[in-house]
Amino acid sequence: MRAIEQAADELGLTYAQLMENAGRELANAILAHSHNRIAERTAVALVGTGNNGSDALVALAILGAAGWKTGALLIGKRFSHDEHVKRARKAGAQIRSLDYDNHDKLDEHAEWLSSYAVVLDGILGTGVRAPVRESLARVMAGIKANFEIARPAPFIVAVDCPSGMDCDTGEVALQTLQADLTVCMGAIKAGMLTLPAYGYLGELHVADIGITNRIRQWAEIRRQIIDEAAVRSMLPPRPLGAHKGTFGSLLVVAGSLQYPGAALLAGRAAYRSGAGLVQMAVPKPVQPLLAGHLPEATWLPLPAQEGWIGPTAAKPIAGSLKNMSALLLGPGLGLTEGTGEFVGKLLKEKLPPLVVDADGLKLIAAYKDWFRRFSLDAVLTPHPGEMAILTGLTVAEVQRARLDIAEEYAKTWHQVVVLKGAFTVVAAPDGRSAILPLATTALARAGTGDVLAGLIAGLRAQGAGAFEAACAGVWLHGQAGLRAAAQRGAAAVLAGDLLEHLPVI
């Protein structure tokens, strides 16, 4: 962001204008929340020596002009003749100062600070590295303790990021205020979408500060957030004159006697995604168990060995592949030797666009150069343990650098990688990547991955690109988890509940 802002300044979008835009966006975000979440039209800013403090002062001036009672506590060596301080004072703000080394005088300001309904946290910015230096840490700790006992509790708005957060690593200082709203300037910083940082953000709002694709460094960014607007543009069209063939045919190769539900969840999810036809290729003993629970599907019972797909099953599947728009391989297959042999034979066939999930990932990993055996537009959906098997890394190594790992192996394998978990990452071989800004225990349940695989495969069958289908499926899946949790409580959500709570967009 520093490089982008410098380039913007050189092109005529000055630092002063960027700051004005940031302050106005910050004020507008507060005004938008004042109708239902803020009791009084009063706001105080905690102002450090950096640009975030200046953004907060610009916002105070705008709020003051709108009739709000405002104040600012200048923390550190920020002088009262600063142009932003003068502007805020002219708009009615009461200005007080507190030096780092006089943290014991914070008590003199405690009651005054607690009299405001909104607190703008502009002490530190995105360049902070933990730990916070001792003198400032004592001031921040005192402020935090003061607000923790304040009644009513203030509505805390972080300017760009909560002060004390490392926006690269996600590390958070003990003295960091828990925000109710974070107004992030220009773009979300990667460390925010990690834990514990994400838990300190509250509602996350990205402010448009005027940066455009005229700025080369901005235009070259290939990472994005998966949100509703992005997903709406990714979903396949549904013309009124369509028929079932318009929306594609998906073959789901899944299930075993031990894991029949995985196939059922994936098949249902594929239909819920909008696919026109779903054919279920499952072991023969499994088909009668599932048929009555998914009457919309057609069925391809496969040769089985003791309830698992057997090595001769590739032959009957080959006859169906030519009529399929996409193939989902993996949910509930198990890891028997016979099923592994079947997968090896299947990889020799000419396959339609492919989604590989769960046991399918473990089975293909047994074959040398497995990623060269099918088309370059497959979607792989590993959780961290499966990603470790595919890469040879440890789970800890995968989790330590989720975004970088997903991007690296998407390019190496020439496939789209969906690295599941808190803040699911989608990475494409062309360098694009996306993060879902969501972490919820509602999805920490057996079977939720099968639902996700079915959603992605169903979208793929309808003609969505591999990256687009993955991003859209991930977002729909996450929103369903949040909606189900809101109704049942996160601990009570079952994988099947997600299908009843998919959002309508």
C-alpha positions in Angstrom: 0.0 0.0 0.0 2.9 2.4 0.7 4.2 1.8 -2.9 0.7 2.2 -4.3 0.1 5.5 -2.4 3.5 6.8 -3.6 2.7 6.0 -7.2 -0.7 7.6 -6.8 0.9 10.8 -5.5 3.3 10.8 -8.5 0.3 10.6 -10.8 -1.5 13.5 -9.1 -3.7 11.8 -6.5 -1.8 13.4 -3.7 -1.2 12.1 -0.2 -3.4 15.0 1.0 -6.3 13.9 -1.2 -5.8 10.3 -0.2 -6.0 11.3 3.4 -9.1 13.4 2.7 -10.8 10.5 0.9 -9.9 8.1 3.8 -11.2 10.4 6.4 -14.5 11.0 4.5 -15.0 7.2 4.0 -14.3 6.7 7.7 -16.9 9.3 8.7 -19.4 7.9 6.2 -19.0 4.4 7.7 -19.7 5.8 11.2 -22.7 7.7 10.0 -24.0 4.6 8.3 -23.9 2.7 11.6 -25.3 5.6 13.7 -28.9 4.7 12.9 -29.0 1.3 14.7 -25.7 0.6 16.5 -24.6 3.9 18.0 -26.7 5.5 20.8 -25.4 9.1 20.7 -23.8 11.3 18.1 -20.5 11.7 19.9 -17.1 10.5 18.8 -13.6 10.7 20.2 -10.4 9.9 18.3 -7.2 8.3 19.8 -4.7 10.0 17.6 -1.1 8.7 17.1 1.7 10.3 15.1 1.1 8.5 11.8 -1.3 8.8 8.9 -4.1 6.8 10.6 -4.3 9.5 13.3 -4.6 12.1 10.5 -7.4 10.1 8.8 -9.2 10.0 12.2 -8.9 13.8 12.6 -10.3 14.4 9.1 -13.2 12.2 10.0 -13.8 14.1 13.2 -13.9 17.4 11.3 -16.6 15.9 9.0 -18.6 14.5 11.9 -18.3 17.8 13.7 -19.7 19.6 10.6 -22.6 17.1 10.7 -23.5 18.2 14.2 -21.6 15.6 16.3 -19.9 16.3 19.6 -16.3 15.4 19.0 -12.9 15.1 20.8 -9.4 13.9 20.2 -6.7 12.6 22.5 -3.3 13.3 20.9 -1.0 10.5 22.0 2.8 11.1 21.5 4.5 14.0 19.8 1.7 15.4 17.8 1.5 19.2 18.2 -1.7 21.2 18.5 -0.6 23.4 15.5 -0.8 20.3 13.2 -3.2 21.3 10.3 -5.4 18.3 10.9 -5.7 19.1 14.6 -6.5 22.7 13.8 -9.2 21.6 11.4 -10.8 19.2 13.9 -10.7 21.9 16.6 -12.3 24.4 14.2 -15.1 21.9 13.7 -15.8 21.8 17.4 -13.5 19.0 18.6 -12.1 19.2 22.2 -8.4 18.5 21.9 -6.4 16.9 24.7 -2.8 15.5 24.8 -1.0 12.6 26.5 2.7 11.9 26.2 3.9 8.3 26.1 6.1 8.9 29.1 3.2 10.3 31.2 0.9 7.3 31.0 0.1 7.8 34.7 -1.8 10.9 33.7 -4.3 8.8 31.7 -6.6 8.8 34.7 -7.2 12.5 34.1 -8.7 11.7 30.8 -10.5 8.4 31.6 -14.0 9.9 32.5 -13.8 12.2 29.5 -12.9 9.4 27.1 -15.8 7.3 28.5 -18.3 10.0 27.8 -18.2 9.4 24.0 -20.3 6.8 22.2 -17.8 6.2 19.4 -14.0 5.7 19.7 -11.8 6.1 16.6 -8.7 4.0 17.1 -6.0 5.8 15.1 -3.0 5.3 17.4 -0.9 3.0 15.2 -1.0 1.9 11.6 -0.4 -1.1 9.3 3.4 -0.9 9.6 3.5 -1.9 13.2 5.5 -5.0 14.3 4.9 -6.6 17.7 5.7 -6.0 20.4 4.6 -2.4 20.9 7.3 -0.4 22.6 6.9 -0.3 26.3 6.0 3.3 26.9 3.2 3.3 24.3 2.1 -0.2 25.4 1.4 1.1 28.9 -0.7 3.9 27.5 -2.6 1.5 25.3 -3.1 -0.9 28.1 -4.6 1.8 30.3 -7.0 2.9 27.5 -8.1 -0.6 26.9 -8.8 -1.2 30.7 -10.7 2.0 30.8 -13.0 1.1 27.9 -13.5 -2.5 29.2 -15.3 -1.1 32.4 -17.1 1.8 30.6 -20.9 1.5 30.6 -22.3 1.7 28.1 -19.4 0.2 26.2 -18.2 2.5 23.3 -18.5 1.5 19.7 -14.9 1.1 18.6 -13.9 1.9 15.1 -10.4 0.9 13.9 -8.8 3.2 11.4 -7.3 0.9 8.7 -6.4 -1.7 11.3 -6.7 -2.1 15.1 -3.6 -0.5 16.7 -1.1 -3.1 17.7 -2.0 -5.6 15.0 0.8 -6.8 12.7 -0.9 -6.7 9.3 1.6 -9.1 7.7 1.6 -11.9 10.3 -1.7 -11.5 12.1 0.0 -11.2 15.4 -1.8 -8.9 17.9 -0.4 -7.1 20.9 -2.1 -7.7 24.2 -3.0 -4.0 24.4 -5.0 -4.0 21.1 -8.5 -2.7 21.3 -11.2 -5.1 20.1 -12.9 -3.2 17.2 -16.6 -3.3 16.4 -15.9 -1.9 12.9 -12.6 -1.8 11.0 -12.5 0.6 8.1 -9.7 -0.7 5.9 -8.2 1.9 3.5 -8.0 0.8 -0.1 -7.5 -3.0 0.4 -7.6 -5.6 3.2 -4.1 -6.5 4.5 -3.3 -10.2 4.3 -2.5 -10.6 8.0 -6.0 -9.6 8.9 -7.4 -12.8 7.4 -5.5 -14.9 9.9 -6.0 -15.7 13.5 -5.9 -14.1 16.0 -6.1 -10.9 14.0 -9.5 -11.6 12.4 -11.1 -11.8 15.8 -10.2 -8.2 16.5 -11.7 -6.6 13.4 -15.4 -6.7 14.1 -17.3 -5.8 10.9 -14.8 -5.3 8.1 -15.4 -2.4 5.6 -13.1 -1.6 2.7 -12.9 2.1 2.0 -12.5 3.4 -1.6 -9.8 6.1 -1.2 -9.7 6.9 -5.0 -7.0 4.5 -6.2 -7.7 3.2 -9.7 -6.1 0.9 -12.3 -4.2 3.9 -13.7 -1.7 3.0 -11.0 0.3 0.1 -12.2 1.1 -1.5 -8.8 -2.6 -1.5 -8.1 -3.6 -3.0 -11.4 -1.1 -5.8 -11.1 -2.6 -7.1 -7.8 -3.9 -10.6 -8.5 -5.3 -11.3 -5.1 -8.9 -10.6 -4.2 -11.6 -11.2 -1.5 -14.5 -13.4 -2.3 -17.7 -11.4 -1.6 -21.2 -11.4 -2.9 -20.6 -8.9 -5.7 -17.7 -11.0 -7.0 -19.7 -14.2 -6.8 -22.7 -12.7 -8.5 -20.5 -12.0 -11.6 -19.2 -15.6 -11.5 -22.4 -17.6 -11.4 -23.5 -19.1 -14.7 -26.5 -17.4 -16.4 -29.9 -19.0 -16.2 -31.9 -18.0 -19.3 -35.7 -18.4 -19.2 -35.7 -20.5 -22.3 -33.3 -23.0 -20.9 -33.8 -26.8 -20.5 -32.0 -29.2 -18.3 -29.2 -29.7 -20.9 -28.5 -26.0 -20.7 -27.3 -26.4 -17.1 -25.0 -29.4 -17.8 -24.6 -33.0 -16.7 -22.4 -34.0 -13.7 -21.0 -37.4 -13.0 -20.3 -38.0 -9.3 -18.0 -40.8 -8.6 -18.2 -41.3 -4.8 -19.3 -43.3 -1.9 -18.7 -46.7 -0.2 -20.6 -48.8 2.3 -18.6 -47.1 5.0 -19.2 -43.6 3.7 -22.5 -43.6 1.8 -23.5 -40.2 3.1 -20.6 -38.5 1.4 -21.9 -39.3 -2.0 -25.4 -38.3 -1.1 -24.3 -34.9 0.3 -22.2 -34.2 -2.8 -25.0 -35.2 -5.2 -27.6 -33.0 -3.4 -25.2 -30.1 -3.4 -24.6 -30.4 -7.1 -28.3 -30.2 -7.8 -28.7 -27.3 -5.4 -26.0 -25.4 -7.3 -28.2 -25.5 -10.4 -26.9 -28.4 -12.4 -29.4 -29.9 -14.9 -28.6 -33.6 -14.4 -26.5 -35.4 -11.8 -25.6 -39.0 -12.3 -24.4 -40.9 -9.3 -21.7 -43.5 -9.9 -21.5 -45.5 -6.6 -20.7 -49.1 -5.6 -23.6 -51.4 -6.4 -24.4 -52.2 -2.7 -24.6 -48.4 -2.0 -27.1 -47.5 -4.7 -30.2 -49.0 -3.1 -29.3 -47.3 0.2 -29.3 -43.9 -1.5 -31.7 -44.0 -4.4 -34.8 -43.1 -2.3 -33.0 -40.1 -0.7 -32.1 -38.5 -4.1 -34.8 -39.3 -6.5 -33.7 -36.6 -8.9 -30.5 -38.4 -9.7 -29.8 -41.0 -12.3 -27.6 -43.9 -11.1 -24.6 -45.9 -12.4 -24.0 -48.8 -10.0 -20.4 -49.8 -10.1 -18.6 -53.1 -9.6 -17.6 -53.3 -6.0 -15.3 -55.2 -3.6 -16.7 -55.6 -0.1 -18.6 -52.3 -0.5 -15.8 -50.3 -2.1 -15.5 -49.4 -5.8 -13.6 -52.1 -7.5 -10.7 -52.0 -10.1 -13.0 -52.9 -13.0 -15.3 -49.9 -12.4 -13.5 -47.6 -14.9 -15.0 -49.4 -17.9 -18.7 -48.7 -17.2 -17.8 -45.1 -16.2 -16.0 -44.6 -19.6 -19.3 -45.0 -21.4 -20.9 -42.2 -19.4 -18.0 -39.7 -19.6 -18.7 -38.6 -23.2 -22.1 -37.2 -22.1 -20.8 -35.4 -19.1 -20.0 -31.7 -18.6 -18.0 -32.3 -15.5 -16.8 -35.1 -13.2 -16.5 -35.1 -9.4 -14.2 -37.7 -8.0 -13.6 -38.5 -4.4 -16.1 -38.1 -1.6 -16.3 -41.2 0.5 -14.4 -43.4 -1.8 -12.1 -44.9 0.8 -8.5 -45.9 0.4 -8.6 -49.6 -0.5 -6.1 -51.0 -3.0 -8.9 -51.9 -5.5 -10.3 -48.4 -5.4 -6.8 -47.0 -5.9 -6.4 -49.2 -9.0 -9.7 -48.0 -10.3 -8.6 -44.4 -9.9 -5.4 -45.1 -11.8 -7.4 -46.6 -14.7 -9.8 -43.7 -14.7 -7.0 -41.2 -15.0 -6.1 -42.7 -18.4 -9.5 -41.9 -19.8 -10.4 -38.6 -21.5 -12.0 -36.7 -18.7 -14.3 -33.7 -18.7 -13.6 -30.8 -16.4 -12.7 -32.4 -13.1 -13.2 -31.7 -9.4 -11.1 -33.9 -7.0 -11.9 -34.0 -3.3 -11.3 -36.0 -0.2 -10.1 -39.6 -0.7 -9.8 -38.9 -4.4 -6.9 -36.6 -3.6 -5.1 -39.2 -1.5 -5.6 -41.8 -4.2 -4.3 -39.7 -7.1 -1.3 -38.7 -5.0 -0.1 -42.3 -5.2 0.6 -41.9 -8.9 3.8 -40.2 -10.1 3.2 -36.9 -11.8 -0.5 -37.3 -11.1 -1.2 -33.7 -12.0 -0.1 -34.3 -15.6 -2.6 -37.1 -16.0 -5.7 -34.9 -16.5 -6.7 -31.6 -18.0 -5.2 -28.3 -16.8 -8.5 -27.0 -15.6 -9.2 -29.3 -12.7 -10.2 -28.1 -9.2 -8.5 -29.7 -6.3 -10.2 -29.2 -2.8 -7.7 -30.4 -0.1 -8.0 -29.6 3.6 -4.6 -29.0 5.2 -4.0 -32.7 5.9 -4.6 -33.6 2.3 -2.5 -30.7 1.1 0.3 -32.0 3.2 0.0 -35.4 1.5 0.0 -33.9 -2.0 2.9 -31.6 -1.3 5.1 -33.6 1.1 5.0 -30.7 3.6 3.8 -30.9 7.1 0.4 -29.7 8.1 2.1 -27.0 10.2 4.1 -25.8 7.2 0.9 -25.6 5.1 -1.0 -23.7 7.8 1.9 -21.3 8.4 1.7 -19.9 4.8 -1.7 -20.9 3.4 -1.9 -18.3 0.8 1.6 -18.6 -0.5 1.5 -22.5 -0.5 -1.8 -22.5 -2.4 -0.5 -20.1 -5.0 2.8 -21.9 -5.4 1.2 -25.3 -6.0 -1.6 -24.1 -8.2 1.2 -22.9 -10.6 3.3 -26.1 -10.1 0.4 -28.4 -10.8 -1.4 -26.2 -13.3 -4.6 -26.7 -11.5 -7.0 -24.6 -9.3 -6.3 -25.3 -5.7 -9.0 -24.8 -3.0 -7.1 -24.9 0.3 -10.0 -25.4 2.8 -10.2 -24.2 6.4 -10.6 -20.9 8.2 -10.1 -18.3 5.4 -10.3 -20.7 2.6 -7.9 -19.9 -0.3 -8.6 -20.4 -4.0 -5.6 -20.2 -6.2 -5.3 -20.5 -10.0 -2.3 -21.5 -12.2 -2.4 -18.1 -13.9 -1.5 -16.3 -10.7 -5.0 -15.2 -9.5 -6.0 -16.0 -6.0 -8.8 -15.3 -3.6 -9.5 -15.5 0.1 -12.9 -16.1 1.7 -13.0 -13.7 4.7 -14.8 -16.2 7.0 -14.0 -18.5 9.9 -16.8 -20.4 11.6 -17.0 -23.6 13.6 -20.3 -24.3 11.9 -18.3 -25.8 9.0 -16.0 -27.9 11.3 -18.1 -31.0 10.8 -17.8 -34.2 8.8 -19.6 -33.9 5.5 -19.3 -30.2 4.9 -16.4 -30.8 2.5 -18.6 -33.1 0.5 -21.2 -30.3 0.2 -18.5 -27.9 -1.0 -17.2 -30.3 -3.6 -20.7 -30.9 -4.9 -21.4 -27.1 -5.2 -18.1 -26.5 -7.1 -18.7 -29.5 -9.4 -22.3 -28.5 -10.1 -21.2 -25.0 -11.0 -18.4 -26.4 -13.2 -21.0 -28.6 -15.0 -23.0 -25.5 -15.8 -20.1 -23.9 -17.6 -18.4 -21.8 -14.9 -14.7 -21.5 -15.2 -12.6 -23.5 -12.8 -11.5 -20.5 -10.7 -14.9 -18.9 -10.8 -16.7 -22.1 -9.8 -14.3 -22.6 -6.9 -14.7 -19.1 -5.6 -18.5 -19.1 -6.0 -18.8 -22.5 -4.4 -16.6 -21.5 -1.5 -18.7 -18.3 -0.8 -22.1 -20.1 -1.1 -20.9 -22.8 1.2 -19.6 -20.3 3.8 -22.8 -18.2 3.8 -24.8 -21.4 4.2 -22.7 -22.2 7.3 -23.3 -18.7 8.8 -27.0 -18.9 8.1 -27.4 -22.4 9.5 -25.4 -21.3 12.6 -27.6 -18.3 13.1 -30.7 -20.5 13.3 -29.3 -23.6 15.1 -26.1 -22.4 16.8 -22.8 -23.3 15.3 -22.3 -26.5 17.3 -25.6 -28.0 16.1 -25.1 -27.5 12.4 -24.9 -30.7 10.3 -23.5 -30.9 6.8 -27.0 -31.5 5.4 -28.3 -28.3 7.0 -26.1 -26.3 4.7 -28.2 -27.3 1.7 -31.3 -25.7 3.3 -29.5 -22.4 4.0 -27.8 -21.6 0.7 -28.2 -17.9 -0.1 -30.2 -16.5 -2.9 -28.3 -14.1 -5.0 
